[in-house]
Amino acid sequence: MSTLSVHLPKSLHKTVQELSKKEGVSINQFIVSALSEKISALMTLEYLKEKQKNASKEKFLNALNDVPDVEPLEDDKLY
């Protein structure tokens, strides 16, 4: 592990204190979790952008043609 010193606005610090207490975790654990979530979201976005480069409407429609034309299961129906 490494140590990082971060300066937070008072309002953000207060909010982090309140939320971490509500979640039953330390401020450090809360911030690590929040940072991990943000990094994961950004990395996912980059991954999807990269995958999009090889995508085409034609490939999508061809994939849909492989899906059987059947009624959805009862639990999968939208009402």
N, CA, C and O atoms as CSV, one atom per row, in Angstrom:
chain,resi,resn,atom,element,x,y,z
A,1,MET,N,N,0.843,-1.179,0.000
A,1,MET,CA,C,0.000,0.000,0.000
A,1,MET,C,C,0.884,1.238,0.000
A,1,MET,O,O,2.018,1.216,0.479
A,2,SER,N,N,0.348,2.298,-0.540
A,2,SER,CA,C,1.055,3.573,-0.505
A,2,SER,C,C,0.148,4.620,0.120
A,2,SER,O,O,-1.068,4.443,0.199
A,3,THR,N,N,0.752,5.703,0.557
A,3,THR,CA,C,0.009,6.769,1.220
A,3,THR,C,C,-0.112,7.948,0.274
A,3,THR,O,O,0.836,8.299,-0.429
A,4,LEU,N,N,-1.289,8.555,0.265
A,4,LEU,CA,C,-1.554,9.713,-0.573
A,4,LEU,C,C,-2.241,10.764,0.280
A,4,LEU,O,O,-3.253,10.490,0.924
A,5,SER,N,N,-1.694,11.949,0.282
A,5,SER,CA,C,-2.293,13.050,1.032
A,5,SER,C,C,-3.145,13.867,0.070
A,5,SER,O,O,-2.662,14.320,-0.968
A,6,VAL,N,N,-4.410,14.051,0.417
A,6,VAL,CA,C,-5.344,14.758,-0.457
A,6,VAL,C,C,-5.995,15.895,0.318
A,6,VAL,O,O,-6.413,15.718,1.462
A,7,HIS,N,N,-6.075,17.056,-0.309
A,7,HIS,CA,C,-6.766,18.194,0.291
A,7,HIS,C,C,-8.196,18.219,-0.237
A,7,HIS,O,O,-8.422,18.285,-1.446
A,8,LEU,N,N,-9.162,18.165,0.685
A,8,LEU,CA,C,-10.576,18.164,0.315
A,8,LEU,C,C,-11.245,19.447,0.775
A,8,LEU,O,O,-10.904,19.984,1.828
A,9,PRO,N,N,-12.193,19.940,-0.006
A,9,PRO,CA,C,-13.012,21.039,0.502
A,9,PRO,C,C,-13.753,20.559,1.754
A,9,PRO,O,O,-14.106,19.385,1.862
A,10,LYS,N,N,-13.984,21.472,2.690
A,10,LYS,CA,C,-14.637,21.089,3.954
A,10,LYS,C,C,-15.977,20.406,3.719
A,10,LYS,O,O,-16.311,19.436,4.400
A,11,SER,N,N,-16.742,20.907,2.761
A,11,SER,CA,C,-18.064,20.323,2.514
A,11,SER,C,C,-17.952,18.875,2.027
A,11,SER,O,O,-18.749,18.024,2.422
A,12,LEU,N,N,-16.975,18.600,1.182
A,12,LEU,CA,C,-16.777,17.239,0.690
A,12,LEU,C,C,-16.287,16.330,1.813
A,12,LEU,O,O,-16.714,15.180,1.918
A,13,HIS,N,N,-15.397,16.843,2.643
A,13,HIS,CA,C,-14.891,16.069,3.775
A,13,HIS,C,C,-16.044,15.705,4.714
A,13,HIS,O,O,-16.131,14.571,5.186
A,14,LYS,N,N,-16.912,16.655,4.976
A,14,LYS,CA,C,-18.059,16.405,5.860
A,14,LYS,C,C,-18.977,15.343,5.250
A,14,LYS,O,O,-19.453,14.445,5.945
A,15,THR,N,N,-19.215,15.459,3.954
A,15,THR,CA,C,-20.081,14.490,3.283
A,15,THR,C,C,-19.473,13.093,3.322
A,15,THR,O,O,-20.181,12.115,3.565
A,16,VAL,N,N,-18.168,12.994,3.084
A,16,VAL,CA,C,-17.490,11.694,3.140
A,16,VAL,C,C,-17.579,11.112,4.546
A,16,VAL,O,O,-17.801,9.912,4.707
A,17,GLN,N,N,-17.407,11.947,5.556
A,17,GLN,CA,C,-17.528,11.469,6.939
A,17,GLN,C,C,-18.919,10.900,7.187
A,17,GLN,O,O,-19.063,9.818,7.757
A,18,GLU,N,N,-19.941,11.633,6.755
A,18,GLU,CA,C,-21.322,11.198,6.987
A,18,GLU,C,C,-21.634,9.903,6.237
A,18,GLU,O,O,-22.213,8.973,6.799
A,19,LEU,N,N,-21.244,9.854,4.967
A,19,LEU,CA,C,-21.553,8.670,4.166
A,19,LEU,C,C,-20.788,7.440,4.628
A,19,LEU,O,O,-21.341,6.341,4.659
A,20,SER,N,N,-19.533,7.612,4.982
A,20,SER,CA,C,-18.756,6.455,5.443
A,20,SER,C,C,-19.305,5.929,6.763
A,20,SER,O,O,-19.341,4.720,6.991
A,21,LYS,N,N,-19.730,6.841,7.629
A,21,LYS,CA,C,-20.329,6.415,8.896
A,21,LYS,C,C,-21.622,5.652,8.626
A,21,LYS,O,O,-21.877,4.613,9.237
A,22,LYS,N,N,-22.437,6.172,7.708
A,22,LYS,CA,C,-23.703,5.522,7.354
A,22,LYS,C,C,-23.462,4.127,6.770
A,22,LYS,O,O,-24.228,3.199,7.030
A,23,GLU,N,N,-22.397,3.988,5.984
A,23,GLU,CA,C,-22.061,2.701,5.372
A,23,GLU,C,C,-21.331,1.768,6.329
A,23,GLU,O,O,-21.179,0.578,6.051
A,24,GLY,N,N,-20.880,2.308,7.452
A,24,GLY,CA,C,-20.182,1.487,8.437
A,24,GLY,C,C,-18.753,1.142,8.043
A,24,GLY,O,O,-18.240,0.080,8.394
A,25,VAL,N,N,-18.116,2.055,7.308
A,25,VAL,CA,C,-16.729,1.844,6.887
A,25,VAL,C,C,-15.904,3.070,7.247
A,25,VAL,O,O,-16.448,4.131,7.552
A,26,SER,N,N,-14.593,2.915,7.209
A,26,SER,CA,C,-13.720,4.054,7.476
A,26,SER,C,C,-13.757,5.019,6.292
A,26,SER,O,O,-14.147,4.652,5.184
A,27,ILE,N,N,-13.346,6.251,6.549
A,27,ILE,CA,C,-13.259,7.234,5.468
A,27,ILE,C,C,-12.298,6.721,4.403
A,27,ILE,O,O,-12.572,6.836,3.208
A,28,ASN,N,N,-11.183,6.160,4.828
A,28,ASN,CA,C,-10.200,5.627,3.887
A,28,ASN,C,C,-10.823,4.551,2.996
A,28,ASN,O,O,-10.663,4.574,1.776
A,29,GLN,N,N,-11.527,3.618,3.616
A,29,GLN,CA,C,-12.154,2.534,2.858
A,29,GLN,C,C,-13.203,3.087,1.897
A,29,GLN,O,O,-13.316,2.611,0.768
A,30,PHE,N,N,-13.964,4.079,2.329
A,30,PHE,CA,C,-14.982,4.687,1.480
A,30,PHE,C,C,-14.341,5.333,0.252
A,30,PHE,O,O,-14.813,5.154,-0.871
A,31,ILE,N,N,-13.256,6.088,0.476
A,31,ILE,CA,C,-12.581,6.780,-0.624
A,31,ILE,C,C,-11.937,5.776,-1.579
A,31,ILE,O,O,-12.000,5.957,-2.795
A,32,VAL,N,N,-11.323,4.728,-1.047
A,32,VAL,CA,C,-10.722,3.697,-1.904
A,32,VAL,C,C,-11.798,3.050,-2.771
A,32,VAL,O,O,-11.584,2.822,-3.961
A,33,SER,N,N,-12.940,2.756,-2.185
A,33,SER,CA,C,-14.034,2.148,-2.931
A,33,SER,C,C,-14.559,3.095,-4.014
A,33,SER,O,O,-14.787,2.678,-5.149
A,34,ALA,N,N,-14.748,4.361,-3.661
A,34,ALA,CA,C,-15.244,5.344,-4.628
A,34,ALA,C,C,-14.257,5.527,-5.779
A,34,ALA,O,O,-14.659,5.615,-6.939
A,35,LEU,N,N,-12.984,5.583,-5.460
A,35,LEU,CA,C,-11.954,5.737,-6.481
A,35,LEU,C,C,-11.908,4.504,-7.386
A,35,LEU,O,O,-11.758,4.626,-8.601
A,36,SER,N,N,-12.036,3.333,-6.795
A,36,SER,CA,C,-12.049,2.091,-7.581
A,36,SER,C,C,-13.228,2.063,-8.544
A,36,SER,O,O,-13.084,1.661,-9.699
A,37,GLU,N,N,-14.394,2.492,-8.067
A,37,GLU,CA,C,-15.577,2.533,-8.927
A,37,GLU,C,C,-15.370,3.489,-10.098
A,37,GLU,O,O,-15.730,3.164,-11.229
A,38,LYS,N,N,-14.804,4.647,-9.843
A,38,LYS,CA,C,-14.565,5.631,-10.898
A,38,LYS,C,C,-13.577,5.094,-11.925
A,38,LYS,O,O,-13.802,5.218,-13.129
A,39,ILE,N,N,-12.490,4.503,-11.459
A,39,ILE,CA,C,-11.494,3.936,-12.371
A,39,ILE,C,C,-12.121,2.833,-13.218
A,39,ILE,O,O,-11.877,2.762,-14.423
A,40,SER,N,N,-12.919,1.981,-12.601
A,40,SER,CA,C,-13.578,0.899,-13.321
A,40,SER,C,C,-14.505,1.446,-14.403
A,40,SER,O,O,-14.530,0.930,-15.520
A,41,ALA,N,N,-15.263,2.485,-14.076
A,41,ALA,CA,C,-16.176,3.085,-15.055
A,41,ALA,C,C,-15.404,3.659,-16.237
A,41,ALA,O,O,-15.798,3.462,-17.387
A,42,LEU,N,N,-14.319,4.360,-15.969
A,42,LEU,CA,C,-13.521,4.948,-17.046
A,42,LEU,C,C,-12.861,3.877,-17.908
A,42,LEU,O,O,-12.802,4.006,-19.130
A,43,MET,N,N,-12.369,2.827,-17.274
A,43,MET,CA,C,-11.737,1.749,-18.034
A,43,MET,C,C,-12.766,1.005,-18.881
A,43,MET,O,O,-12.465,0.593,-20.001
A,44,THR,N,N,-13.966,0.833,-18.359
A,44,THR,CA,C,-15.038,0.192,-19.118
A,44,THR,C,C,-15.391,1.030,-20.336
A,44,THR,O,O,-15.581,0.494,-21.428
A,45,LEU,N,N,-15.479,2.330,-20.155
A,45,LEU,CA,C,-15.781,3.227,-21.265
A,45,LEU,C,C,-14.712,3.119,-22.349
A,45,LEU,O,O,-15.036,3.052,-23.534
A,46,GLU,N,N,-13.456,3.101,-21.954
A,46,GLU,CA,C,-12.367,2.966,-22.926
A,46,GLU,C,C,-12.447,1.622,-23.653
A,46,GLU,O,O,-12.226,1.551,-24.862
A,47,TYR,N,N,-12.764,0.564,-22.913
A,47,TYR,CA,C,-12.899,-0.766,-23.513
A,47,TYR,C,C,-14.010,-0.773,-24.556
A,47,TYR,O,O,-13.837,-1.298,-25.656
A,48,LEU,N,N,-15.157,-0.184,-24.203
A,48,LEU,CA,C,-16.287,-0.161,-25.134
A,48,LEU,C,C,-15.987,0.688,-26.363
A,48,LEU,O,O,-16.400,0.343,-27.470
A,49,LYS,N,N,-15.276,1.789,-26.179
A,49,LYS,CA,C,-14.886,2.617,-27.326
A,49,LYS,C,C,-13.976,1.831,-28.267
A,49,LYS,O,O,-14.092,1.938,-29.488
A,50,GLU,N,N,-13.077,1.046,-27.692
A,50,GLU,CA,C,-12.166,0.232,-28.500
A,50,GLU,C,C,-12.942,-0.841,-29.259
A,50,GLU,O,O,-12.686,-1.075,-30.440
A,51,LYS,N,N,-13.891,-1.494,-28.582
A,51,LYS,CA,C,-14.707,-2.523,-29.231
A,51,LYS,C,C,-15.569,-1.921,-30.338
A,51,LYS,O,O,-15.834,-2.572,-31.348
A,52,GLN,N,N,-16.001,-0.687,-30.144
A,52,GLN,CA,C,-16.866,-0.015,-31.111
A,52,GLN,C,C,-16.149,0.182,-32.451
A,52,GLN,O,O,-16.790,0.215,-33.502
A,53,LYS,N,N,-14.844,0.310,-32.411
A,53,LYS,CA,C,-14.076,0.525,-33.645
A,53,LYS,C,C,-14.261,-0.624,-34.633
A,53,LYS,O,O,-14.196,-0.419,-35.845
A,54,ASN,N,N,-14.489,-1.829,-34.119
A,54,ASN,CA,C,-14.660,-3.002,-34.982
A,54,ASN,C,C,-16.125,-3.340,-35.232
A,54,ASN,O,O,-16.427,-4.334,-35.893
A,55,ALA,N,N,-17.024,-2.533,-34.719
A,55,ALA,CA,C,-18.449,-2.823,-34.841
A,55,ALA,C,C,-19.000,-2.262,-36.154
A,55,ALA,O,O,-18.457,-1.319,-36.728
A,56,SER,N,N,-20.087,-2.870,-36.603
A,56,SER,CA,C,-20.794,-2.344,-37.771
A,56,SER,C,C,-22.260,-2.743,-37.661
A,56,SER,O,O,-22.606,-3.719,-36.995
A,57,LYS,N,N,-23.099,-1.982,-38.315
A,57,LYS,CA,C,-24.526,-2.294,-38.307
A,57,LYS,C,C,-24.756,-3.651,-38.972
A,57,LYS,O,O,-25.611,-4.425,-38.541
A,58,GLU,N,N,-23.992,-3.930,-40.019
A,58,GLU,CA,C,-24.133,-5.201,-40.731
A,58,GLU,C,C,-23.822,-6.387,-39.813
A,58,GLU,O,O,-24.560,-7.373,-39.801
A,59,LYS,N,N,-22.736,-6.293,-39.049
A,59,LYS,CA,C,-22.384,-7.365,-38.106
A,59,LYS,C,C,-23.474,-7.540,-37.048
A,59,LYS,O,O,-23.807,-8.662,-36.668
A,60,PHE,N,N,-24.023,-6.418,-36.577
A,60,PHE,CA,C,-25.084,-6.465,-35.569
A,60,PHE,C,C,-26.317,-7.173,-36.124
A,60,PHE,O,O,-26.880,-8.053,-35.472
A,61,LEU,N,N,-26.735,-6.785,-37.332
A,61,LEU,CA,C,-27.923,-7.399,-37.933
A,61,LEU,C,C,-27.693,-8.878,-38.226
A,61,LEU,O,O,-28.610,-9.686,-38.081
A,62,ASN,N,N,-26.489,-9.238,-38.633
A,62,ASN,CA,C,-26.170,-10.655,-38.853
A,62,ASN,C,C,-26.270,-11.446,-37.552
A,62,ASN,O,O,-26.765,-12.573,-37.542
A,63,ALA,N,N,-25.803,-10.860,-36.467
A,63,ALA,CA,C,-25.898,-11.530,-35.163
A,63,ALA,C,C,-27.356,-11.699,-34.759
A,63,ALA,O,O,-27.732,-12.734,-34.209
A,64,LEU,N,N,-28.177,-10.690,-35.027
A,64,LEU,CA,C,-29.602,-10.794,-34.692
A,64,LEU,C,C,-30.282,-11.899,-35.490
A,64,LEU,O,O,-31.218,-12.531,-35.000
A,65,ASN,N,N,-29.824,-12.136,-36.702
A,65,ASN,CA,C,-30.405,-13.205,-37.519
A,65,ASN,C,C,-30.181,-14.578,-36.901
A,65,ASN,O,O,-30.923,-15.516,-37.194
A,66,ASP,N,N,-29.177,-14.709,-36.056
A,66,ASP,CA,C,-28.895,-15.987,-35.393
A,66,ASP,C,C,-29.778,-16.225,-34.169
A,66,ASP,O,O,-29.791,-17.325,-33.618
A,67,VAL,N,N,-30.506,-15.210,-33.749
A,67,VAL,CA,C,-31.363,-15.325,-32.567
A,67,VAL,C,C,-32.694,-15.927,-32.996
A,67,VAL,O,O,-33.333,-15.409,-33.912
A,68,PRO,N,N,-33.127,-17.010,-32.352
A,68,PRO,CA,C,-34.396,-17.628,-32.743
A,68,PRO,C,C,-35.582,-16.693,-32.499
A,68,PRO,O,O,-35.607,-15.939,-31.526
A,69,ASP,N,N,-36.552,-16.758,-33.394
A,69,ASP,CA,C,-37.756,-15.927,-33.290
A,69,ASP,C,C,-38.813,-16.700,-32.502
A,69,ASP,O,O,-39.705,-17.324,-33.076
A,70,VAL,N,N,-38.692,-16.645,-31.179
A,70,VAL,CA,C,-39.627,-17.358,-30.305
A,70,VAL,C,C,-40.140,-16.399,-29.238
A,70,VAL,O,O,-39.528,-15.369,-28.954
A,71,GLU,N,N,-41.259,-16.756,-28.666
A,71,GLU,CA,C,-41.824,-15.958,-27.577
A,71,GLU,C,C,-40.887,-16.020,-26.367
A,71,GLU,O,O,-40.293,-17.064,-26.102
A,72,PRO,N,N,-40.750,-14.920,-25.638
A,72,PRO,CA,C,-39.904,-14.950,-24.437
A,72,PRO,C,C,-40.538,-15.799,-23.341
A,72,PRO,O,O,-41.751,-16.004,-23.317
A,73,LEU,N,N,-39.704,-16.282,-22.446
A,73,LEU,CA,C,-40.215,-16.999,-21.282
A,73,LEU,C,C,-41.095,-16.055,-20.476
A,73,LEU,O,O,-40.960,-14.835,-20.575
A,74,GLU,N,N,-41.983,-16.610,-19.692
A,74,GLU,CA,C,-42.937,-15.797,-18.928
A,74,GLU,C,C,-42.228,-14.752,-18.063
A,74,GLU,O,O,-42.664,-13.602,-18.000
A,75,ASP,N,N,-41.146,-15.143,-17.402
A,75,ASP,CA,C,-40.419,-14.211,-16.531
A,75,ASP,C,C,-39.682,-13.126,-17.306
A,75,ASP,O,O,-39.284,-12.117,-16.722
A,76,ASP,N,N,-39.493,-13.315,-18.606
A,76,ASP,CA,C,-38.760,-12.344,-19.422
A,76,ASP,C,C,-39.670,-11.368,-20.160
A,76,ASP,O,O,-39.184,-10.424,-20.783
A,77,LYS,N,N,-40.970,-11.580,-20.099
A,77,LYS,CA,C,-41.904,-10.715,-20.831
A,77,LYS,C,C,-41.992,-9.342,-20.189
A,77,LYS,O,O,-41.939,-9.195,-18.968
A,78,LEU,N,N,-42.128,-8.343,-21.048
A,78,LEU,CA,C,-42.328,-6.963,-20.592
A,78,LEU,C,C,-43.807,-6.637,-20.691
A,78,LEU,O,O,-44.457,-6.934,-21.693
A,79,TYR,N,N,-44.319,-6.037,-19.662
A,79,TYR,CA,C,-45.743,-5.690,-19.661
A,79,TYR,C,C,-45.913,-4.207,-19.599
A,79,TYR,O,O,-47.041,-3.715,-19.589
